[in-house]
Amino acid sequence: MKLSKTLLTVATVVAVAMMGTATALACTNLLVGKNASTDCSTIISYAADSHKLYGELQILPAADHPAGAMRKVVEWDSGKLLGEIPEVAHTYHVTGNTNEWQLTIAESTFGGRHELADSTGLLDYGSLIWITLQRAKTAREAITVMTDLVAKYGYCSEGESFSIGDPNEIWVLEMVGKAGKEKGAVWVAMRIPDDCISGHANQSRIYRFPLKDKANCLYSKDVISFARKMGYYSGKDEDFEFSTAYSPADFGTLRGCDARVWAYFNRFAQGMDKYLPYINGKKGAEKLPLWVKPTAKVSVRDVQDMMRDHFEGTPFDMTQDPGATNYYGVPYRWRPMEFKVDGETYCMERAIATQQTGWVFVAQQRGWLPREVGALVWFGVDDANTAVFVPIYACSTEAPESYRVGKADLYTFDFDAAFWVNNLVANQCYSRYSMMIPDVRRVQGRLENRFARQLADVDAKAQAILGHDRNQAIEFLTNYSINQAQDATRQYQDLAKYLFVKYLDGNVKKEENGQFKRSETGMPVSPVYGGYTQDYYNTVVKGSGDRLKVVQPEK
């Protein structure tokens, strides 16, 4: 997600987030090549993390357009009309961030050098994504469409990393504006090897790149010369590093951004400890690579679980520092992310899973299936850790009512809207995480296990119908997607009420066979008193001295 224009710095999601009046928007993308996944699908995940973003599912139907038709360009973050561009004769169907050809595009903003911001361009990063999804069939075609559009109409967003994937290839495209000095942007795109995993999280990830490998690397003709012109680089062409020139790293981008990618790599590949000095900002340390080869195949469920990560089991584990151990193990830190003690500045960790997520998805591009069936978006709203990943087939012609655009918004509560229901669940957990998260995992796991069991059968039925009636097959998959999403929302409504009843007033009601226990006369039985952790008690005593000490009256 985009960083506030008034706070474009080389740095730092961490520094941006500490500003009380700013809105820090920050996203995480995890990528899996087709030969690195358990089922040979390509996988792209995305968490749209924003303190002002509402979670809903957008559907753009395919359409034919008359000659001379124009398309309005509306800035995604602000809703501001930027202008118009000519429409193409036919636009493709898009569900969320995936189109009917199994093309998925996601993003994360790294900002880059503040002086490169260009307010004169016509295309922002959000419009660029959805216009391209409506016009391109493959990842390579998408790169061409995106870079041609900004070259012709200008680019008005900050530095951006785009994940672009089809059933066969996954690319990372990084793009930075040109300060209005010239129209367009400088950019480089790298293909992720099929047997590798990659990721980006609000910091430019492409350093040195091959200049003569068009099969795996594409770049703007002036990507190096423009850096020379701006005084960012003076060495040999072959030694040029995109990120070093256009988005130099600092503590915030390393610890607040690249650490999330490191956690992903660390989960699935060996030897990642050698990059810890880099993540911790040690000068001259070996840089975290753009991709690594996992030690075993990665499944879509693995990626879903990774989107719930809080650095568990690593040196940055958010469940183990005093901020968590004093308060029921809660792996969340409220903003601002920096604070001062005795004149020294400290930071909170920023993990993949975070409370301000608007929506999250794990998209599968399954090339062995017909495209109507193969494009599958596992979609959730709010915090990925407590959300449910519901299977939404990208051919769906209608969004589930609980995910529908306009169903509600960030200022309009609706108990039938999935975003609000999931927030009711999540925000209860934030107060007593270690107690409540097992209850969430039970419902979450039951639903996601059911979806996984059903998948092969649904795919097969859809293919059978597709053989004689494409429209009927699409209707079948649309109805299936809607039914699963609506059932998940209903079950989370029940879960939200259950948590409220069970943990009312700091107590924990006793259960038996899934029912709250009552006495023989039907009256409630005494609850369990939850209390606090020992670390909490230790902290209270340390801060209060003998004021709370129990002493016996003198005789």
N, C-alpha and C positions, 0 to 999 in steps of 0.2 A: 504494500500500500504506500501511498504518497506521503512525503514529509512536508510539513508546513512550509510554504514558500518564504515566509519571513525568517525561517530558521535553517536555510540551506547552508550546511557546513560540510566540510569534508568528513566530519565525524558523524555524528554519532547519534544513533537511535537513543542511546542512554542519555546523552546530553539534551537532545530534543525533548525527551519524555519528562525531564525534570522541570521544564518551563510550565508554570501553572496555567498560563493562558493559551498554550499551544495544544494542538491536537496531534499526538504522535501516532502515525499510522505505520504499521510494520508487519510484513508478511513473511511466511516461510514456505518454500517450495522444495519438495523432495522428489527425486527422479530415479527411475529404474529402467535400464535398457532391457530390450526384449529377451536377450540371452542371460540376463541376470535375474529374471523373474521366474517363479515356479511354473507358470503356465504359458510362458513366451508372450505375454502381453507387455506392452510398454505402459509405464505407470507414471503419472504426474499427480502430486498432491499439492494442496494450496490452502492456507489459512488466511482469510481476509481479516486482518487484525486492526481494528479501529475503535476508538472510544465513542465514535458517533455513527457507526455503520450498523444498519439493521439487516438481519438475516432473512433473505427471501430468494426464491428461485425464478430467474428470468427466462422466458422462452420467446425467441424471435422466429416466427414462422418463415418458411421459404416463400419467396414472392417474385413475381415478374414485374418489371418496371418499364414504362414507356420511354421512348427516346426523349432526352431533355429533362428527365426527372432529376431532382436534386435530393441529397441526403443531408439532413441537419446534423451538425457536429455539436454535441452537448458535453461539456466537461463533466467527467464522471464524479469527481469529488465535490464540485461546487454547484452543479446543475446549470451553470452559465452557458448560454448559447454562444459558441465560438464562431460559427459561420456555417457555410454549406459547401459540399463538394458534389460533383456529378455522381449520380447513382449508376450502378452497372445494370445490365439487362435482366440478370437473374441473381438473386441472393439466396444463400443456403439456409437451411433450418439450423437453429442454434438453441441448445438447452444448457443454461449455465455458461460454462466456458468451453463447451464441446459442441462441435457441429456434426451434421449428418454424415460426413466423410471420415469420422473418427479423428478429427483434428482437435487438439486441446491446446489452449494458450493460457498461461498464468503469469504472474509477475511478482516482483518485490522491488521496492524503490531503494536506491542507495544514495540518491542525492548528488554526490560528487561535488566538484568545485562550484561554489555558489555563483561565481562570476559567469558561468556558462548558461545560466537560466535564460530562457528566451521567451518573453511574453508575446512576441509577435507571431509565433507559429499558430497554425490552425488546428493541429491535432494533439490532443493529450493522450496519455498512455492508455486510459480506459477506452476511449473511442477507437484508438488504434487496434486494440484487441478485438473488439466486437465487429468493427468494420472488416477486419481481416478474416475473422471466423465466417463472415457472410460471403466472402469472396474467394477463399483458398481451399484446396482439397488436401494438400500435403504440407509437411513442415517446411520443406525447401520453398515451395510456392508461397507459403505464409511469410517467410523471411523476405522474399522478393516483393510481395505486396506491401509489407510494412515499411521497408526501406525506400521503396519507390514513392509511397504516399508521403513520407516525411520530407523526402527530397523535393517533391513538387509543391507541397502545401505548408511545410514547416512543422516543427515539433516544439510544443510549449510546455512539456513536463521536464522534471529533473532527470538525473541519471536513473536508468531503469534496467533491471535484469528481467528478461522474458524467458519462461519455459515454453518450448514449442515442440509438440510431439504428435506423431501419427502412428499407425500400427507398426511401422518399420524403423523409425528413427526418432531420436530425441535430440534437440538442440537447445543451447543456451545462447540467447542474443542479448548483448549489452549495448546500450545506446545512451548517448549524452548529447545535449544540445550544443549549439555553437554561438551562444551569447548574442544572437541577432546580427552578428558580423557577416554571416553567410546563412542562407536558407538551409534548413535540414538539420542533420545530426551526423556525428561520427559514431561508428559502431563496429562491432566484431561479433561473429557468431561461430560457436564451436559445436561440433557434433560429439555427443557423448558416446563412447564405445558401447557396442551392444551388450557386452558382458560386464558393464560397470554401473555404479550408482553415482549420482551427483546431487547437488543441492545448492541453493542460495537463499540468503536471509538478510536482505537490506545492506549488503556490501558487495561491491563489484568482485567477481570471482575469477575473471579471466586475466591472467598475467601475460607471460610470453605466449605467442601463438605462431604456428607455421605460416610462412608467407607464400608457400608454393604448394599447398595441399587443398585444392578447391573441393575435393570430395568430402573433406572434414572441417574446413575452415573457410569462412567468407568474411569480408570486411570492406568498409568504405575505402575508396581510393585515397582519401586524405586523412585516414585515421592516424597516421604517423606525422605527416607534414603539418597538420593542424596543431598537433601537440608541440611541434617545433616552433610554429608561428606564435603560439601562446606562451612560449618559454617553459613548457612543462618537460621537455626532453631535448637532449642534444647528442645522444649516443648513436650507435650504429642501428640501422633498421632491424637487423635480426635480433638485437637485444631489447627491443622495445617491449614494455609491459603496459597493457591497456589500463589495468587497475592502478598501478603506481602513478601513471601519468594523470589519469582523469578522476581517480577516487582514492587518494593515499589513505592508508589505514591508520587508525589511532586506537587508543584503548577502547573507546566505545564501539567501534566497528568490529574489533577483534573479540572482545569479551561479550558484547551485547548482540552480535550478529553472527560472525563466523563460528562462535562457540556452538550455536545451534546446529550448524552443518557438521561440525566436529562430533557432536553427540550422535548424530545419525551415522556417520562413518564408523564411529567407535562401536556402535551397536552391532554392525554387520561385517566389519573388517578388522584384521589384526594389525598391531603395530601402530596404533593411532596415538599412543602416549608420546611419540617423538614430536608430535605437533603441538603438545601442550605449551612449550616455551613460546611458540608463535602466538597461540591464543592468549597467553598471559603478557604479550607485548615485549618479549625479550629481543633486543636488537640483534639482527643477523640470524635469527632463528629460521629454520626451514619452513617455507610457506605451506599452508594447507592446500593440497592439490584440488583441481576442479572436479576430479572424479577418482574413485578407488574401485578396485575389484573386490566384491564381497566374498567371504569365505564359503558361503552357501547361498543357494537361490533365495530370493526375497519374495514373499507372497504379498498379496494385496492386504491381507489381515495384518502382516508385519508392518506395513506402511501406516495403516490405520492406528495401530498401537503406538508407532513412533510419533504420530501427530499428537499423542497424549503425553509426550515425554516432558519430565521436569528435571532432567539430568540425573535421574536415579542411578546410583552405583558409580558415579563419577566424582571427581574432586569438586564439582559445582553442584552437587546434589542439594536441591532445594527443600528436601524433606528432612535434612539433617542439621541445618544451621539453627541457631537459637530462635530465629523468626518463625521456624516451623515447630521445633520441639517444645517451645513454650505454649504453642497454641494448636494442639491436636494434629500436628504434622501437616499443616496446611501448606502446600507447595505454591503459594501465590504471594505476590508482593504488590501492594497498592502503589500507585504513582503518587509523588514523583519517584524516579528510579535512582536518584542521587540524593545524598544527605550529608550533613557535616556533623562531626563530633570533635570537639576541642580544636577547631580550625582545620581539621583534615577532611577531605572529601572521600566518601565511600559510595558504593553502588549496590543496588539489588541485582540479583541474577535475572536474566531474561531468557526463559526457556521457550521451546516450541509451543507448548500448550500455554495459553494465557487467557485471562478472564475476559478481555475485551474483544474477542473474536466475533465477527458478524456472522460469517458462515465458513464452512470448511468442506473440502471435497478430496476424494481420492479417485482420479479418473483412470479407467482402464481402456486402452485401445487394443482390441483383441482381433488381430488380423486374420485369424483362421475362420472367423465367423462372418456371415454377411454383415455389411455395415449397419443395417437397421438393428441388428442384434448385438453386434460387437462393441459398439460405443456405450460404455456403462459408467455412470457417474455415481459413486458412493457419496451421498450428500448429507450434510448435517448443519445445524445452526447453533450459534453460540460456542462456548468453550469446547474444543475438540475432546477434552478429557472426559467430560460428562455428557457429550452429545451422542446420538446414535447415527451411525453411517447407514443410510437407507439407500437401497439400489434404485436409481433413477435411470431408465434407459434414455439415451440422448435423442432417440426418435420421438419421444413423448410429445404429444401435441397440446397437452394441458398440464399445468402445474397442480400438485396437490393443493387443496384449499388452504391447509395450514401453512403452506410455503408461498402462497400466491402473492405476487407483487400487488401492493395496495391493501392487503388484508389488515395490516396494522403498521405502525412505525415506531420509532424509538421513543416517542412521546405519547403513544396511544396503546394502552395495555389491552390485550385481547387474550383471554384464556384459551381460545381455540386456535391461536397462532403458535406455531411450533417454537419460534424464537422466544416468546414470553414464557411458555411452559418450561422450556429448557433452562431459561434463566431462573425460574422459580426453584427448580431442582438444584442448579449449580450454586446459586447464592445461599441456599440453606447449607450446602456442603462447606462453603467457605468458612462458616463459623465453627463447625466441629467436624473437620474433614475426616480424621481417622475413624470416627464413629459412623459417619454417614456413607462414605464412599463404598463400603461393601454392599450396602443396599442398592446403590446406583449400579454397581458392577453386575449385580444379579439380574436386574431388568435389562440393562444394556447388553449383557452377554446373551441373555435369552433371545432377544430380538436379532442380534447380529448372527448368532449361530443358526437361527431359523432361516435368515436370508441366505446364508452360505449353503445350507442344505437344499434350499429350493432352486438355487441358481441353475444347475445343469438341466433340471426338468423344465424350467421356464424357457431357457435357451432352446431346448429341443422342441417344445411346443410351438414357440414362435417361428422357428425354422420350418416346421411342418406347415403351418398356416401360410408362411411367406411363399411357399412353393406354388400356391394357387391364388393368393389374394394379398398383395402387399399392404393395402390399406387396412385390412382386417388384422394382419399381423401387428401393424403399428398400433391399432386400437387395443389389441390384447396387451401389448407391452405398456402402453400408457395406463390402462386400467390397473395392471399389476403394480406399477410404480405408485400410482395414487393410493391404492388400497394399503400397501405396506407403509407408506408415509403417514397416512391418516391413522392407521392402527398404532404406529409408534407414538404419534402425538397423544392418542387416547391413553396409552399405557404410561406415558410420562405425566399426563394429568393425574392419573391415579397415584403415581410415584410421588409427585409433588405434595399431594394431600396426605399420603402415607407418612412421608418424612415430617411434615408439620405436626401430625398427630403423635407420632412416635417420640419425637424429641422436644415436645412442648415444654417450655419453661425450664430448660436445662436438665430435664429428667429423661430417662430412657424407659419406655413402657415395655413390660415383659410380654413375650410372645410364646405361642405354642401351636405348632402345625400351621404357621402362617397367620394366626389370629391373635389379637391382643387378649391377654389373659383376664378373665373376670372371676370373681368369687362365686361360690355356689348360689348366692342370691342375685348374681348378675351385676354386682357392684365392681368397680375397678379395683385391682389389687395394687399394692404399693409398688411404685416403679423403682428402677435402679437409679441411684444418684450418680450422675456421670463424673462430676468433679473435674479435676484438672490433672495435667501431667506433673510428674515430680520436678521436671525442669521449671515448670511454671511456678510451683511453690518455692523452689530455690530462688528464683528471680524476685518474687514478691518479698521474701525475707531479706534478701540482699538490699533491696531498695527501701525497705521500711524499718530496718533495724529491729529493736525490741518492741516497737509500737503495737504489733499484733501478737506478741508472745503471750502464751497462756501461763499465768502464774497463779499460785494458790494464795489466798488471803493470809496475811500474817495472823497468827494466833496471839 
